[in-house]
């Protein structure tokens, strides 16, 4: 009987541990899998043999429930670009631990790792499976991504709350909320869900999918202020002008991470200062920052349930003989909302980015359409009651932390 | 029979509407009070006769329950320094509406308004009562302030969640969380509550009550990184050096609000850049920003219950003939936690600031003591189930918004 190993990689989400929980439950229940190991710090830690026995930790099934509501990567994460010449090293570690099944939970960059390993998976007799996660919702070949729904719920709720705060004074004011999303504006679009319960903001929404014009932005803001004094604007961190220059670049330091992606921050501050200088009114910018991807105190039950399920299905696919695949959600209908979990070919996923399609963005490029609401609203439904102690959430924390 | 009027003022909190709900319930139940009016946008709106009838809106008692869980000031707020020569104008508006009772919910600056009105309250035959609110917890003569407990709960939870996110990589990193509090470090101190359930951060905590040395900070950070790689540091927006210069001033624009207080922001960014330059490790700063004072999706039940009660007690005191007072919490014991609501003389409150006392701060000035935990922990206990629709909170929104 073969063992299995699971790793987590890339930027954390509030649901990536729910998927890990799904893999753990699947492996513990599987007659084909011996021991389930965890690779600490993803493929980077795996190469260093930072490996722990998950059967022992999760013998106590209460830990599985806590894992589901603990944000970020329980196993630790990495941002590590696997080199072609390291592929055999990975399989040598697998051989040492008698691994027959490898599950890697991550985003685009992690699927690049899974794709590289897939090329030699059959040769080494290991089933290699990618399981998606990303708040950015930009993975190709899946209807949506685990983690997106919870982040979307947190963002829409925070927009509603910040709106109550920002509109309470009798003066013209512009509040700019900067939301994560380098190239894909899914999360920024999700701010529009804040309008579902009678709240009227965001008044304007700008995604990185459309070129951003500062002049047009100022005109848009002027028009909205004339209507209602206090307005709230949602922008993506990744908005760029016609020439492709980041708006954030004007003030923020701009560096590349190890995958060559620019690290952003500052589009909100830049626009805040432009509004102050040109419109001479109160302006404020709020960077939602890490909280949008780790706010486990406000999870979407739909997201968490589907995140657990996709981990569980990954194990079923692997033990049924499937390999070199990524698990994906297939959309099956809106009313009622229905989704199926299916395996898709891993190749070609890593470098394709799923951006917000044109039909979800309005013609002016400063708002989203009702079609987007129809798409995203089902993903934020339901709440998870998080276990509390001392008035605070209880988390499952790995000992080495 | 006389009517009553209530207003909200100053920076919003997640509990200021709970106190308004307490006043409304008290007034609706009182046989001494005719109509309860609301002053829109505080004393500023009152002078402009922006007055609404609250009996009509809250005839539907469901609205009271929604009000309790809606953040910020339902009535709108102001930051308006009442001039001595406007005091008679206020009472003339009161006469027009046959007002016998005035309730003003706010912080230090609002108590300044209450104090000014108190000087002529007897002459005009109006009972004038201040009701505290402030996340800053810096009001004098009360054990704690409505709104502080909920903000403290949100901050401690967010520190726990951000910690899971920031410590998942295998590298040295410093995450700086910047928390509100210009001169009083109560909320920054509350970050320490994040340690109650097995989490070990914040690793360092700096309050504005103690002079901040950048050199000492770098030494502290170095020491902690040597122990555990990834660390989380909580700082107050208002930290200052020995000479009283704000650390934030080094990068942030610095302006005065209409009360002459400096508007801060940027201490986190300043220190982030100092850490990057001197320690050459990953550094990130997070400004919790407005979310810390309006996160009604994570309320402390203790805070909300006590916030409702103090509003209710204010009405009872007023109709029993008391005036020129602020309602306050009197500490009655820790085990079990007990508090009594008492009236205190309004005079002298406005300009006194209740700072974090020495016994709550450690000798090195980079952490808090167990005495603080004993003080603050009872205030974050219990949760409120917020009504949800469409996967999002339901808020009570004033029509004019």
Interface residues (C-beta under 8 A of the other chain):
Chain A: X12 X14 X41 X44 X45 X70 X71 X72 X73 X76 X77 X78 X79 X153 X156 X157 X158 X160 X161 X162 X164 X165 X166 X167 X168 X169 X170 X193 X194 X196 X197 X198 X199 X200 X284 X286 X287 X288 X289 X290 X291 X293 X294 X295 X296 X297 X298 X300 X302 X377 X380 X381 X382 X383 X388 X389 X390 X391 X392 X393 X394 X395 X397 X401
Chain B: X12 X14 X40 X41 X44 X45 X70 X71 X72 X73 X76 X77 X78 X79 X153 X156 X157 X158 X160 X161 X162 X164 X165 X166 X167 X168 X169 X170 X193 X194 X196 X197 X198 X199 X200 X284 X286 X287 X288 X289 X290 X291 X293 X294 X295 X296 X297 X298 X300 X302 X377 X380 X381 X382 X383 X388 X389 X390 X391 X392 X393 X394 X395 X397 X401
